[in-house]
Amino acid sequence: MRRKLPGDAPPSAAAAASASAPSEADLAQLSATIAAGEDLGPFVRRAFACGRPEPLLASLRAVARDREAEIEELCRVHFHEFIGAVDDLRSLLADADALKGSLSASHSTLLSSAAPLLASLESFLAARALAANLSSALASSRRCVRLLALAARANAHLRAGYHGLYLALRAVDAIDRDLASGPEPLPLPTLRRMLLSLVPAVRAHAEREISREFGDWMVSIRAASRHLGQVTIGRSAAARQRQEELRSKHRPLEECITLDDDGAGDLDDFAAAAATADAADGAAAASFDLTPLYRAMHIHQTLALGGRFKKYYLENRKLQLTSDFDVIAATPFLESHQVFFSQIAGFFIVEDRVFRTGGGLTSRPDVDALWDAAVGKMVSVMEDNFSRMQTANHLLLITDYAALLAATMRRYGYPVGMLLDVLAKHRDKYHDLLLADCRRQVVEALAADKFDQMLMRKEYEYSMNVLVFGIQSSDITPAFPYVAPFSCTVPDICRIVRSFIEDSVSFMAHGGGADTYAAVKKYLGRILSEVVDSSIQKLVDSGSGLSVSQAMQVAANMSVMERACEFFTRHAAQLCGVPLRAVERGRRDFPLRKSRDAAEALLLRLLRAKADEFIRQSDGVNWMADDPPPGGNEYANEVIIYLETLTSTAHQILPLPVLRRVLVAVLAHISERIVELFLNDSVKRFNANAVTSIDTDLKMFEAFAESMSSLFVDGDQESAKNEMKAALVEARQLVNLLMSNSPETFLNPVIREKNYNKLDYKKVAVISEKFRDTSESYFSTFGTRGARQNPKKKSLDTLIKRLREAS
């Protein structure tokens, strides 16, 4: 209640009356609050805060009067209903009293009958508690029996060795799970302590035993890997040999393989060979036992040590691979390369099997890392040893085995490009070494040959030395003994070149890169030009004391070698699987043409020297003979006899074109020597009888040329005769000029071009001077003064004079 402050004016009566009377708004607001059931505290606090609670009280009284009026109205409306409800309540009260009496009677009856039942219930509860105790004791007993049985089973499995470790661990795990997850602790503390100490002991024992077995397996798998690698590479070699035999068997001679009945059979054969190789690889992969490894991995996984075992396995395999690299440290690489490659091949065959069946023991990156390390080591070792090798066979031996390794590992999905690149990188060095070896063999063969015709007594010798190289001149088998038109050098060189081709194809096909035929053809050209051609040319150029028959045999050998070169090209194409039609289209010139030309040049040189020898050793020409010799000069007869004897042999071994060139060259040389006889300083003069004798010699040589033309086929007889006669044309024209009655016609350009086109002015001048110096020139002024001059002599004098003026 607000205190009255000094100075406050007393309120007036009107103000007090207005303050005590609530306004309509206040009443409406208060009524709404009461109707809503809200709290009236704010109104009370505000009224007392203002110090005037009377208006609020008045408002509350007014509201109470309104509510009382509403209640009275409501009671007046529901009076009869209320009276009926009271009557119902009184009737219900009577019923409740009756029910109460009934319940009391029922209770008494129940108490009298429940006493025996309670006694039975107490007995039942006591029996049930006893049964629960017995059940608990039996369950504990069964649990103990089960644990002891598991322990006994674990002991039995442990006594069984490595094969029972996993089962022992399963029994121990069952014991551990029972002890850890049982509903209550084991009632026997001693048994519990024993079992708790048994579980880790058995696990530790299992880990030790399986580690020991895994260590033994690691030792045994190393030896098994070496054997496995050798067997697998051997099977790869056998498969490659089978495929080569199939290709050789079914390779067409001139056409490509077509899919006819035979072609389908070929494809079936190749498919069968591939299936055989795959089956062999499967058998090789199944030939080693990975059970100890699987057991070790499984037991470590059971012991929750799988990750540690994977790491342990990978580290040990890396160490084992590193120790495998040391195989070549103690012995030369040539002796240990097969063991080295076999060990690595077996190692990664095992790793491939472990990767595919090991259940995640190794991963592809781990295996690839091991393979990359192995490839790097093999590449380094091969490059180091290849750089120091000086023998082609050694290089081929290692290359072939490395190629087999690459083929084997490719089938297991390992990349082998780096290995093949190393083999291809040393292709030129291998062929250089092979060429050097072949050069030595060719030189030895040439040095050992006496250059006599080769005698073959049996058919197998003919097949081995002739048919196998396709150098026969006829498809008809000759009678034996057979004298071949070549010496033993030809089949020896053919064998050397064939071996070179086969070695080259072997290197190129199994490790020398792509485009085998092009590379083999290039190296074939090198051996023919740099080795065979060069060696024969060196032999020919040095002479080496060869006789005419030996030189002729060398020339005959070259014609046979031309057919052999065709065989070499076909043989290389067949080994490379190239159709022969493509080879025929791409045939090149004869690669031994230099040595062939040198052999022919040597034969001509020796024949010319032999002709000169006959001319020097004979009595020569009587230049001042009184009568011409009737049968010609002696040298001419000896030369013709020698040429006829030589031709009879040469016709059997020399090709007709070569024989023709030789005869033409020899006759041309004889023609030159006859002209040189006239020009010789020792011949001061000669007479007509000497010219007549020379004319007789020329006729003999021309007759020889005509007789030799019969050796050639019908179409070439006339041209051969004309060519051989044309070789004597210079001597013939000179003799015709000297025997002419009008020698001065030589000065006529038309006649000279027609009859004397091979004669030289200076030679004619010198020879004419000698022909003029006859015996009558010294005494003609005494015995023939005033007589008519000989017309031939006059013409000759005119010729000499004009030739002097021209010179």
Disulfide bonds with the S-S distance in Angstrom:
none
